[in-house]
Amino acid sequence: MHPTRRTLALGLALPATLAALVGAGPAGGSAAVGADRHDPKPTIVLVHGAFADASSWSGTIRRLQHAGYPVLAPANPLRGLADDTAYLRSVLAAIDGPVVLVGHSYGGAVISGAAAGDRRVRALVYIAAFTPDKGESAAGLAAKFPGSTLGDTVNPRSYPLPGGGTGTELVIEQAAYHRQFAADVATPEAAVMAATQRPVATAALEERAGEAAWKTIPSWALVATADKNIPPAAQQWMARRARSHVTEVDASHAVAVSRPAVVTRVILAAARATR
C-alpha cells in the first residue's frame, strides 16, 4: 500500500478500533467504565497491631490486589491511642473515594477512633481485634475475660519520649513468641516475626478510647478461637456488642499470617457490601 494511503487507513481505523474497545451498548466496555466511575471499589486500609508490622498482611494484600482492590497497609506507630488514631486519619485524608478499614489486634482500637465522623469509611473489619467503646482501653478489655497469657511473655523496656523523659514499651520474648502469638505459623516464619516485631508503648494499651465508629458504621469481625493474646470470649463479646457480622476460625492471634484466605474472605464480604 502507498505510504500515504496506509497512514490514512490507519487514521480511519483507529477511531473505529477505540469505539469497539470502549463499546456503545450494554455488552461494551463503556458500561463497565461508567460503573467503576460511579461505584468505585473502596480502598482497603489494613492496620496492624502490637508485636507485628505491616508485613503480617502480605498474604491478604496479594489476594485483595488479585481481586482488583486498591490496598494500603501503613505502619502503625504503636505509641499512644490518640496519636496513632491521628496518624491514621492523616493517611485516610490522602485517599480519594470510599474506604474499608481493617484492624488487627490493637489496630482495631485505632480504626474505631480514626473512622469516627469520616463518611468515606463504609465498613470496619476487626481481625482478632479490640472493638472498644468510649472510655475503654485495650488492656482493660483483654483482662475482662480469662484466657490471655500475654503478660507472662512480655518484657518492658524504656524508650526516649520526644519532649524529654522516657516511656515504657513491651516486646514479646523471642523464645516465647511462636507459642504465644503465632502457634499455627511455621516455625521459621514465626522466628522472623519475632525478630521483626514492633514494640507497643504501654500507654497505647492503657489509653482510653474516644468515640466508637462501630456504632454508626457496619462492621465485620473475625474471631480467632485459639488466640492467646486477646481471649476469644472477649472477641466474641465485643463483636456481639457491635452487632458485627461474625466469622470464627480455629487460629492463633496471628490469623492474618496463618489463615490469609479466611481473612481475605471476611474483608471482601465487607467491601462488597459497601457497593
Sequence and secondary structure as in RCSB ss.txt:
>XXXX:A:sequence
MHPTRRTLALGLALPATLAALVGAGPAGGSAAVGADRHDPKPTIVLVHGAFADASSWSGTIRRLQHAGYPVLAPA
NPLRGLADDTAYLRSVLAAIDGPVVLVGHSYGGAVISGAAAGDRRVRALVYIAAFTPDKGESAAGLAAKFPGSTL
GDTVNPRSYPLPGGGTGTELVIEQAAYHRQFAADVATPEAAVMAATQRPVATAALEERAGEAAWKTIPSWALVAT
ADKNIPPAAQQWMARRARSHVTEVDASHAVAVSRPAVVTRVILAAARATR
>XXXX:A:secstr
  HHHHHHHHHHHHHHHHHHHH SSTTSHHHHHHHHHHS   EEEEE  TT  GGGGHHHHHHHHHTT  EE   
   S HHHHHHHHHHHHHT  S EEEEEETTHHHHHHHHTTT TTEEEEEEES     TT  HHHHHTSSS   G
GGTEEEEEEE TTSSEEEEEEE HHHHHHHH TTS HHHHHHHHHH   EEHHHHHS     GGGTS EEEEEET
T SSS HHHHHHHHHHTT EEEEES  TTHHHH HHHHHHHHHHHHHHT 
